[in-house]
Amino acid sequence: MLNIEIGDTVYETELEDNSSAVALKEKLKEEPLILNMNDYGNFEKVGKLPWKLPQNNRQITTDAGDIILYLGNQLVLYYDKNSWNFTPIGKIKNIDKTKLREVLGKGDVTVKFSINEEI
């Protein structure tokens, strides 16, 4: 399970079944990742990864809570819709568009990504 910490709250994320999500999980097992994510287009937060991940791009339409790999080296948290050729990484569970916009706030945000190994 991928955990995303925004402020004082941790959100669970269901990971996609692809090599990109597996590679991210392996990296996060080594240590958590803290990204400064910049707002882009008033529908997503984008953070540059310190390494590249394999891409599994396909044409999709994102929705609030989707976590996407862009260009193999950027993680994107969507809080609204967008259509493009992306690699899905996962989806934040139990949160809607309104709440996610509130949590992410306006402008930049710091987000911590970590792995919670389930037994």
N, CA, C and O atoms as a GROMACS GRO file, in nm:
protein
  476
    1MET      N    1   0.085  -0.118   0.000
    1MET     CA    2   0.000   0.000   0.000
    1MET      C    3   0.089   0.124   0.000
    1MET      O    4   0.182   0.135   0.080
    2LEU      N    5   0.061   0.216  -0.088
    2LEU     CA    6   0.132   0.343  -0.094
    2LEU      C    7   0.060   0.442  -0.003
    2LEU      O    8  -0.061   0.461  -0.014
    3ASN      N    9   0.135   0.505   0.086
    3ASN     CA   10   0.080   0.610   0.172
    3ASN      C   11   0.126   0.745   0.120
    3ASN      O   12   0.240   0.763   0.079
    4ILE      N   13   0.033   0.840   0.122
    4ILE     CA   14   0.063   0.977   0.083
    4ILE      C   15   0.028   1.066   0.201
    4ILE      O   16  -0.087   1.069   0.246
    5GLU      N   17   0.128   1.138   0.251
    5GLU     CA   18   0.107   1.225   0.366
    5GLU      C   19   0.106   1.370   0.319
    5GLU      O   20   0.203   1.420   0.263
    6ILE      N   21  -0.008   1.436   0.344
    6ILE     CA   22  -0.025   1.577   0.309
    6ILE      C   23  -0.063   1.648   0.437
    6ILE      O   24  -0.169   1.622   0.494
    7GLY      N   25   0.023   1.737   0.484
    7GLY     CA   26  -0.002   1.800   0.613
    7GLY      C   27   0.006   1.695   0.722
    7GLY      O   28   0.103   1.620   0.731
    8ASP      N   29  -0.097   1.690   0.806
    8ASP     CA   30  -0.100   1.594   0.918
    8ASP      C   31  -0.179   1.469   0.886
    8ASP      O   32  -0.202   1.386   0.975
    9THR      N   33  -0.222   1.453   0.762
    9THR     CA   34  -0.309   1.341   0.728
    9THR      C   35  -0.239   1.246   0.631
    9THR      O   36  -0.173   1.289   0.537
   10VAL      N   37  -0.256   1.116   0.656
   10VAL     CA   38  -0.202   1.012   0.568
   10VAL      C   39  -0.318   0.947   0.492
   10VAL      O   40  -0.417   0.906   0.552
   11TYR      N   41  -0.302   0.938   0.360
   11TYR     CA   42  -0.403   0.877   0.275
   11TYR      C   43  -0.347   0.749   0.215
   11TYR      O   44  -0.232   0.745   0.171
   12GLU      N   45  -0.429   0.646   0.214
   12GLU     CA   46  -0.389   0.520   0.151
   12GLU      C   47  -0.420   0.527   0.002
   12GLU      O   48  -0.518   0.587  -0.041
   13THR      N   49  -0.334   0.462  -0.074
   13THR     CA   50  -0.347   0.460  -0.219
   13THR      C   51  -0.340   0.317  -0.269
   13THR      O   52  -0.254   0.239  -0.228
   14GLU      N   53  -0.430   0.285  -0.356
   14GLU     CA   54  -0.426   0.154  -0.421
   14GLU      C   55  -0.337   0.166  -0.544
   14GLU      O   56  -0.361   0.250  -0.631
   15LEU      N   57  -0.233   0.082  -0.550
   15LEU     CA   58  -0.138   0.088  -0.661
   15LEU      C   59  -0.190   0.015  -0.785
   15LEU      O   60  -0.263  -0.084  -0.774
   16GLU      N   61  -0.151   0.065  -0.901
   16GLU     CA   62  -0.180   0.000  -1.028
   16GLU      C   63  -0.095  -0.127  -1.039
   16GLU      O   64   0.004  -0.144  -0.968
   17ASP      N   65  -0.135  -0.215  -1.127
   17ASP     CA   66  -0.061  -0.338  -1.152
   17ASP      C   67   0.022  -0.318  -1.280
   17ASP      O   68  -0.015  -0.365  -1.387
   18ASN      N   69   0.135  -0.246  -1.266
   18ASN     CA   70   0.225  -0.226  -1.380
   18ASN      C   71   0.368  -0.210  -1.328
   18ASN      O   72   0.390  -0.192  -1.209
   19SER      N   73   0.464  -0.216  -1.419
   19SER     CA   74   0.605  -0.210  -1.379
   19SER      C   75   0.643  -0.074  -1.320
   19SER      O   76   0.738  -0.066  -1.242
   20SER      N   77   0.572   0.031  -1.355
   20SER     CA   78   0.600   0.164  -1.300
   20SER      C   79   0.568   0.168  -1.151
   20SER      O   80   0.649   0.215  -1.071
   21ALA      N   81   0.451   0.118  -1.114
   21ALA     CA   82   0.411   0.116  -0.973
   21ALA      C   83   0.502   0.024  -0.892
   21ALA      O   84   0.537   0.055  -0.778
   22VAL      N   85   0.540  -0.090  -0.950
   22VAL     CA   86   0.631  -0.182  -0.882
   22VAL      C   87   0.766  -0.115  -0.858
   22VAL      O   88   0.823  -0.127  -0.750
   23ALA      N   89   0.818  -0.045  -0.958
   23ALA     CA   90   0.947   0.023  -0.944
   23ALA      C   91   0.940   0.133  -0.838
   23ALA      O   92   1.034   0.150  -0.760
   24LEU      N   93   0.830   0.208  -0.835
   24LEU     CA   94   0.814   0.311  -0.733
   24LEU      C   95   0.810   0.247  -0.595
   24LEU      O   96   0.874   0.296  -0.502
   25LYS      N   97   0.737   0.141  -0.581
   25LYS     CA   98   0.728   0.071  -0.453
   25LYS      C   99   0.866   0.025  -0.406
   25LYS      O  100   0.899   0.040  -0.288
   26GLU      N  101   0.946  -0.030  -0.496
   26GLU     CA  102   1.081  -0.075  -0.460
   26GLU      C  103   1.168   0.042  -0.414
   26GLU      O  104   1.243   0.029  -0.317
   27LYS      N  105   1.159   0.154  -0.483
   27LYS     CA  106   1.236   0.274  -0.442
   27LYS      C  107   1.193   0.321  -0.304
   27LYS      O  108   1.276   0.358  -0.221
   28LEU      N  109   1.062   0.321  -0.279
   28LEU     CA  110   1.011   0.370  -0.152
   28LEU      C  111   1.038   0.275  -0.036
   28LEU      O  112   1.036   0.316   0.080
   29LYS      N  113   1.064   0.148  -0.065
   29LYS     CA  114   1.105   0.054   0.040
   29LYS      C  115   1.240   0.094   0.097
   29LYS      O  116   1.268   0.069   0.214
   30GLU      N  117   1.325   0.155   0.013
   30GLU     CA  118   1.458   0.200   0.057
   30GLU      C  119   1.445   0.317   0.153
   30GLU      O  120   1.512   0.322   0.256
   31GLU      N  121   1.359   0.413   0.118
   31GLU     CA  122   1.333   0.528   0.204
   31GLU      C  123   1.215   0.607   0.149
   31GLU      O  124   1.190   0.607   0.028
   32PRO      N  125   1.140   0.674   0.239
   32PRO     CA  126   1.029   0.757   0.193
   32PRO      C  127   1.079   0.870   0.103
   32PRO      O  128   1.196   0.907   0.107
   33LEU      N  129   0.990   0.923   0.024
   33LEU     CA  130   1.021   1.031  -0.069
   33LEU      C  131   0.940   1.154  -0.033
   33LEU      O  132   0.818   1.146  -0.019
   34ILE      N  133   1.006   1.267  -0.018
   34ILE     CA  134   0.936   1.393   0.008
   34ILE      C  135   0.953   1.481  -0.116
   34ILE      O  136   1.064   1.512  -0.158
   35LEU      N  137   0.839   1.520  -0.173
   35LEU     CA  138   0.841   1.604  -0.293
   35LEU      C  139   0.774   1.737  -0.267
   35LEU      O  140   0.669   1.744  -0.204
   36ASN      N  141   0.836   1.844  -0.317
   36ASN     CA  142   0.769   1.973  -0.323
   36ASN      C  143   0.693   1.973  -0.455
   36ASN      O  144   0.754   1.968  -0.563
   37MET      N  145   0.562   1.977  -0.447
   37MET     CA  146   0.479   1.966  -0.567
   37MET      C  147   0.420   2.101  -0.603
   37MET      O  148   0.358   2.169  -0.521
   38ASN      N  149   0.440   2.139  -0.729
   38ASN     CA  150   0.394   2.267  -0.780
   38ASN      C  151   0.258   2.253  -0.846
   38ASN      O  152   0.229   2.153  -0.913
   39ASP      N  153   0.174   2.353  -0.826
   39ASP     CA  154   0.043   2.354  -0.890
   39ASP      C  155   0.060   2.383  -1.038
   39ASP      O  156   0.140   2.468  -1.078
   40TYR      N  157  -0.017   2.311  -1.119
   40TYR     CA  158  -0.012   2.332  -1.263
   40TYR      C  159  -0.155   2.328  -1.318
   40TYR      O  160  -0.226   2.230  -1.299
   41GLY      N  161  -0.194   2.433  -1.384
   41GLY     CA  162  -0.321   2.436  -1.455
   41GLY      C  163  -0.444   2.432  -1.367
   41GLY      O  164  -0.555   2.414  -1.418
   42ASN      N  165  -0.429   2.447  -1.237
   42ASN     CA  166  -0.540   2.443  -1.144
   42ASN      C  167  -0.617   2.310  -1.149
   42ASN      O  168  -0.738   2.306  -1.128
   43PHE      N  169  -0.543   2.199  -1.179
   43PHE     CA  170  -0.605   2.067  -1.175
   43PHE      C  171  -0.508   1.958  -1.131
   43PHE      O  172  -0.547   1.841  -1.120
   44GLU      N  173  -0.380   1.995  -1.104
   44GLU     CA  174  -0.282   1.894  -1.066
   44GLU      C  175  -0.166   1.957  -0.988
   44GLU      O  176  -0.139   2.077  -0.998
   45LYS      N  177  -0.099   1.872  -0.911
   45LYS     CA  178   0.025   1.907  -0.842
   45LYS      C  179   0.133   1.817  -0.899
   45LYS      O  180   0.114   1.696  -0.911
   46VAL      N  181   0.247   1.876  -0.935
   46VAL     CA  182   0.355   1.804  -1.004
   46VAL      C  183   0.484   1.813  -0.924
   46VAL      O  184   0.523   1.921  -0.879
   47GLY      N  185   0.551   1.698  -0.905
   47GLY     CA  186   0.680   1.695  -0.837
   47GLY      C  187   0.780   1.612  -0.914
   47GLY      O  188   0.747   1.504  -0.963
   48LYS      N  189   0.904   1.663  -0.925
   48LYS     CA  190   1.009   1.594  -1.000
   48LYS      C  191   1.073   1.488  -0.913
   48LYS      O  192   1.116   1.515  -0.801
   49LEU      N  193   1.079   1.365  -0.966
   49LEU     CA  194   1.142   1.253  -0.896
   49LEU      C  195   1.294   1.263  -0.903
   49LEU      O  196   1.348   1.321  -0.997
   50PRO      N  197   1.365   1.207  -0.804
   50PRO     CA  198   1.511   1.207  -0.807
   50PRO      C  199   1.567   1.097  -0.898
   50PRO      O  200   1.689   1.087  -0.914
   51TRP      N  201   1.480   1.016  -0.958
   51TRP     CA  202   1.521   0.907  -1.047
   51TRP      C  203   1.410   0.885  -1.149
   51TRP      O  204   1.299   0.935  -1.135
   52LYS      N  205   1.443   0.809  -1.253
   52LYS     CA  206   1.344   0.775  -1.356
   52LYS      C  207   1.280   0.641  -1.323
   52LYS      O  208   1.342   0.554  -1.262
   53LEU      N  209   1.155   0.627  -1.366
   53LEU     CA  210   1.082   0.502  -1.353
   53LEU      C  211   1.039   0.456  -1.492
   53LEU      O  212   1.025   0.538  -1.582
   54PRO      N  213   1.018   0.326  -1.511
   54PRO     CA  214   0.969   0.278  -1.640
   54PRO      C  215   0.829   0.334  -1.668
   54PRO      O  216   0.750   0.352  -1.576
   55GLN      N  217   0.802   0.361  -1.794
   55GLN     CA  218   0.672   0.416  -1.833
   55GLN      C  219   0.582   0.306  -1.891
   55GLN      O  220   0.630   0.214  -1.958
   56ASN      N  221   0.455   0.318  -1.865
   56ASN     CA  222   0.351   0.232  -1.921
   56ASN      C  223   0.238   0.321  -1.969
   56ASN      O  224   0.123   0.308  -1.926
   57ASN      N  225   0.270   0.411  -2.058
   57ASN     CA  226   0.175   0.513  -2.103
   57ASN      C  227   0.057   0.453  -2.179
   57ASN      O  228   0.070   0.357  -2.255
   58ARG      N  229  -0.056   0.513  -2.154
   58ARG     CA  230  -0.177   0.483  -2.231
   58ARG      C  231  -0.268   0.604  -2.224
   58ARG      O  232  -0.259   0.684  -2.131
   59GLN      N  233  -0.355   0.618  -2.321
   59GLN     CA  234  -0.449   0.729  -2.322
   59GLN      C  235  -0.552   0.709  -2.212
   59GLN      O  236  -0.625   0.610  -2.212
   60ILE      N  237  -0.558   0.804  -2.119
   60ILE     CA  238  -0.655   0.795  -2.009
   60ILE      C  239  -0.710   0.934  -1.978
   60ILE      O  240  -0.654   1.035  -2.020
   61THR      N  241  -0.820   0.935  -1.905
   61THR     CA  242  -0.874   1.058  -1.848
   61THR      C  243  -0.861   1.045  -1.698
   61THR      O  244  -0.916   0.953  -1.638
   62THR      N  245  -0.788   1.137  -1.639
   62THR     CA  246  -0.766   1.133  -1.494
   62THR      C  247  -0.888   1.185  -1.421
   62THR      O  248  -0.977   1.249  -1.479
   63ASP      N  249  -0.891   1.157  -1.291
   63ASP     CA  250  -0.994   1.208  -1.203
   63ASP      C  251  -0.928   1.242  -1.070
   63ASP      O  252  -0.812   1.209  -1.047
   64ALA      N  253  -1.001   1.307  -0.984
   64ALA     CA  254  -0.947   1.346  -0.853
   64ALA      C  255  -0.896   1.223  -0.779
   64ALA      O  256  -0.965   1.122  -0.767
   65GLY      N  257  -0.773   1.234  -0.728
   65GLY     CA  258  -0.712   1.126  -0.651
   65GLY      C  259  -0.618   1.038  -0.731
   65GLY      O  260  -0.548   0.954  -0.674
   66ASP      N  261  -0.615   1.055  -0.864
   66ASP     CA  262  -0.525   0.975  -0.945
   66ASP      C  263  -0.381   1.020  -0.927
   66ASP      O  264  -0.351   1.139  -0.921
   67ILE      N  265  -0.291   0.922  -0.919
   67ILE     CA  266  -0.147   0.948  -0.914
   67ILE      C  267  -0.091   0.896  -1.045
   67ILE      O  268  -0.110   0.780  -1.081
   68ILE      N  269  -0.020   0.983  -1.115
   68ILE     CA  270   0.026   0.956  -1.251
   68ILE      C  271   0.176   0.978  -1.260
   68ILE      O  272   0.230   1.068  -1.196
   69LEU      N  273   0.243   0.896  -1.340
   69LEU     CA  274   0.382   0.917  -1.375
   69LEU      C  275   0.384   0.990  -1.509
   69LEU      O  276   0.322   0.946  -1.606
   70TYR      N  277   0.456   1.101  -1.514
   70TYR     CA  278   0.465   1.180  -1.636
   70TYR      C  279   0.611   1.185  -1.681
   70TYR      O  280   0.699   1.221  -1.603
   71LEU      N  281   0.635   1.150  -1.804
   71LEU     CA  282   0.769   1.151  -1.865
   71LEU      C  283   0.870   1.064  -1.792
   71LEU      O  284   0.991   1.078  -1.814
   72GLY      N  285   0.824   0.975  -1.707
   72GLY     CA  286   0.913   0.883  -1.638
   72GLY      C  287   0.985   0.941  -1.518
   72GLY      O  288   1.052   0.868  -1.445
   73ASN      N  289   0.973   1.075  -1.498
   73ASN     CA  290   1.048   1.136  -1.388
   73ASN      C  291   0.969   1.238  -1.305
   73ASN      O  292   1.028   1.315  -1.229
   74GLN      N  293   0.837   1.240  -1.321
   74GLN     CA  294   0.754   1.332  -1.243
   74GLN      C  295   0.631   1.257  -1.192
   74GLN      O  296   0.568   1.182  -1.265
   75LEU      N  297   0.599   1.281  -1.064
   75LEU     CA  298   0.474   1.229  -1.009
   75LEU      C  299   0.373   1.342  -1.008
   75LEU      O  300   0.405   1.456  -0.975
   76VAL      N  301   0.251   1.308  -1.044
   76VAL     CA  302   0.145   1.407  -1.052
   76VAL      C  303   0.026   1.359  -0.970
   76VAL      O  304  -0.019   1.245  -0.985
   77LEU      N  305  -0.026   1.447  -0.882
   77LEU     CA  306  -0.149   1.422  -0.808
   77LEU      C  307  -0.258   1.504  -0.874
   77LEU      O  308  -0.251   1.626  -0.879
   78TYR      N  309  -0.359   1.437  -0.924
   78TYR     CA  310  -0.469   1.507  -0.989
   78TYR      C  311  -0.581   1.534  -0.890
   78TYR      O  312  -0.617   1.448  -0.810
   79TYR      N  313  -0.635   1.656  -0.898
   79TYR     CA  314  -0.754   1.688  -0.821
   79TYR      C  315  -0.867   1.730  -0.912
   79TYR      O  316  -0.970   1.782  -0.867
   80ASP      N  317  -0.848   1.709  -1.043
   80ASP     CA  318  -0.953   1.732  -1.142
   80ASP      C  319  -0.922   1.648  -1.265
   80ASP      O  320  -0.828   1.569  -1.264
   81LYS      N  321  -1.000   1.663  -1.368
   81LYS     CA  322  -0.987   1.580  -1.488
   81LYS      C  323  -0.884   1.634  -1.587
   81LYS      O  324  -0.860   1.755  -1.596
   82ASN      N  325  -0.822   1.540  -1.660
   82ASN     CA  326  -0.732   1.572  -1.769
   82ASN      C  327  -0.717   1.446  -1.855
   82ASN      O  328  -0.712   1.335  -1.802
   83SER      N  329  -0.710   1.465  -1.984
   83SER     CA  330  -0.690   1.350  -2.074
   83SER      C  331  -0.556   1.364  -2.144
   83SER      O  332  -0.522   1.470  -2.197
   84TRP      N  333  -0.480   1.253  -2.144
   84TRP     CA  334  -0.348   1.254  -2.207
   84TRP      C  335  -0.295   1.112  -2.207
   84TRP      O  336  -0.361   1.020  -2.159
   85ASN      N  337  -0.176   1.096  -2.261
   85ASN     CA  338  -0.105   0.969  -2.260
   85ASN      C  339  -0.019   0.964  -2.133
   85ASN      O  340   0.087   1.026  -2.128
   86PHE      N  341  -0.064   0.892  -2.032
   86PHE     CA  342   0.001   0.888  -1.902
   86PHE      C  343   0.026   0.745  -1.857
   86PHE      O  344  -0.028   0.649  -1.913
   87THR      N  345   0.108   0.733  -1.752
   87THR     CA  346   0.126   0.606  -1.683
   87THR      C  347   0.056   0.615  -1.548
   87THR      O  348   0.100   0.691  -1.462
   88PRO      N  349  -0.050   0.538  -1.528
   88PRO     CA  350  -0.116   0.539  -1.397
   88PRO      C  351  -0.028   0.468  -1.293
   88PRO      O  352   0.030   0.363  -1.319
   89ILE      N  353  -0.020   0.528  -1.174
   89ILE     CA  354   0.055   0.470  -1.062
   89ILE      C  355  -0.041   0.419  -0.954
   89ILE      O  356  -0.019   0.313  -0.897
   90GLY      N  357  -0.147   0.495  -0.927
   90GLY     CA  358  -0.242   0.454  -0.824
   90GLY      C  359  -0.353   0.556  -0.808
   90GLY      O  360  -0.363   0.652  -0.884
   91LYS      N  361  -0.435   0.532  -0.707
   91LYS     CA  362  -0.547   0.620  -0.677
   91LYS      C  363  -0.563   0.631  -0.526
   91LYS      O  364  -0.565   0.530  -0.456
   92ILE      N  365  -0.574   0.755  -0.478
   92ILE     CA  366  -0.597   0.780  -0.336
   92ILE      C  367  -0.737   0.729  -0.302
   92ILE      O  368  -0.834   0.759  -0.372
   93LYS      N  369  -0.746   0.653  -0.195
   93LYS     CA  370  -0.874   0.594  -0.154
   93LYS      C  371  -0.953   0.690  -0.066
   93LYS      O  372  -0.896   0.768   0.009
   94ASN      N  373  -1.083   0.682  -0.078
   94ASN     CA  374  -1.176   0.750   0.013
   94ASN      C  375  -1.160   0.901   0.021
   94ASN      O  376  -1.159   0.958   0.130
   95ILE      N  377  -1.146   0.965  -0.095
   95ILE     CA  378  -1.141   1.111  -0.096
   95ILE      C  379  -1.207   1.159  -0.225
   95ILE      O  380  -1.191   1.098  -0.330
   96ASP      N  381  -1.281   1.269  -0.216
   96ASP     CA  382  -1.346   1.323  -0.334
   96ASP      C  383  -1.276   1.451  -0.379
   96ASP      O  384  -1.186   1.501  -0.312
   97LYS      N  385  -1.318   1.502  -0.492
   97LYS     CA  386  -1.256   1.619  -0.554
   97LYS      C  387  -1.255   1.741  -0.459
   97LYS      O  388  -1.153   1.808  -0.447
   98THR      N  389  -1.366   1.768  -0.395
   98THR     CA  390  -1.377   1.885  -0.307
   98THR      C  391  -1.280   1.875  -0.191
   98THR      O  392  -1.208   1.970  -0.161
   99LYS      N  393  -1.277   1.760  -0.125
   99LYS     CA  394  -1.188   1.740  -0.010
   99LYS      C  395  -1.041   1.743  -0.053
   99LYS      O  396  -0.958   1.802   0.016
  100LEU      N  397  -1.010   1.682  -0.167
  100LEU     CA  398  -0.872   1.680  -0.214
  100LEU      C  399  -0.823   1.820  -0.247
  100LEU      O  400  -0.710   1.855  -0.214
  101ARG      N  401  -0.907   1.901  -0.312
  101ARG     CA  402  -0.870   2.041  -0.340
  101ARG      C  403  -0.841   2.116  -0.210
  101ARG      O  404  -0.746   2.195  -0.201
  102GLU      N  405  -0.923   2.092  -0.109
  102GLU     CA  406  -0.906   2.157   0.020
  102GLU      C  407  -0.774   2.115   0.085
  102GLU      O  408  -0.701   2.199   0.136
  103VAL      N  409  -0.744   1.985   0.082
  103VAL     CA  410  -0.623   1.932   0.144
  103VAL      C  411  -0.498   1.983   0.072
  103VAL      O  412  -0.401   2.022   0.137
  104LEU      N  413  -0.500   1.982  -0.061
  104LEU     CA  414  -0.383   2.025  -0.138
  104LEU      C  415  -0.363   2.176  -0.134
  104LEU      O  416  -0.251   2.224  -0.148
  105GLY      N  417  -0.470   2.251  -0.115
  105GLY     CA  418  -0.462   2.396  -0.106
  105GLY      C  419  -0.422   2.460  -0.238
  105GLY      O  420  -0.414   2.394  -0.341
  106LYS      N  421  -0.398   2.589  -0.232
  106LYS     CA  422  -0.356   2.663  -0.350
  106LYS      C  423  -0.204   2.674  -0.350
  106LYS      O  424  -0.141   2.681  -0.245
  107GLY      N  425  -0.147   2.675  -0.467
  107GLY     CA  426  -0.002   2.687  -0.477
  107GLY      C  427   0.069   2.556  -0.449
  107GLY      O  428   0.011   2.448  -0.465
  108ASP      N  429   0.195   2.566  -0.407
  108ASP     CA  430   0.279   2.449  -0.387
  108ASP      C  431   0.243   2.377  -0.256
  108ASP      O  432   0.186   2.435  -0.164
  109VAL      N  433   0.278   2.248  -0.252
  109VAL     CA  434   0.251   2.167  -0.134
  109VAL      C  435   0.363   2.063  -0.121
  109VAL      O  436   0.416   2.016  -0.221
  110THR      N  437   0.398   2.029   0.003
  110THR     CA  438   0.496   1.924   0.028
  110THR      C  439   0.422   1.795   0.059
  110THR      O  440   0.332   1.793   0.143
  111VAL      N  441   0.461   1.688  -0.010
  111VAL     CA  442   0.392   1.559   0.002
  111VAL      C  443   0.496   1.450   0.029
  111VAL      O  444   0.601   1.446  -0.035
  112LYS      N  445   0.465   1.364   0.125
  112LYS     CA  446   0.553   1.251   0.157
  112LYS      C  447   0.490   1.122   0.105
  112LYS      O  448   0.373   1.094   0.132
  113PHE      N  449   0.568   1.045   0.031
  113PHE     CA  450   0.526   0.916  -0.024
  113PHE      C  451   0.604   0.807   0.050
  113PHE      O  452   0.726   0.815   0.062
  114SER      N  453   0.533   0.706   0.097
  114SER     CA  454   0.599   0.595   0.166
  114SER      C  455   0.519   0.467   0.142
  114SER      O  456   0.406   0.470   0.094
  115ILE      N  457   0.582   0.355   0.175
  115ILE     CA  458   0.520   0.225   0.158
  115ILE      C  459   0.482   0.169   0.294
  115ILE      O  460   0.560   0.172   0.389
  116ASN      N  461   0.360   0.119   0.302
  116ASN     CA  462   0.311   0.050   0.421
  116ASN      C  463   0.299  -0.096   0.382
  116ASN      O  464   0.206  -0.135   0.312
  117GLU      N  465   0.392  -0.177   0.428
  117GLU     CA  466   0.391  -0.320   0.396
  117GLU      C  467   0.281  -0.388   0.474
  117GLU      O  468   0.282  -0.389   0.597
  118GLU      N  469   0.186  -0.444   0.402
  118GLU     CA  470   0.077  -0.518   0.467
  118GLU      C  471   0.122  -0.659   0.495
  118GLU      O  472   0.196  -0.718   0.416
  119ILE      N  473   0.079  -0.712   0.604
  119ILE     CA  474   0.114  -0.850   0.642
  119ILE      C  475   0.006  -0.943   0.594
  119ILE      O  476   0.015  -1.064   0.615
   0.00000   0.00000   0.00000
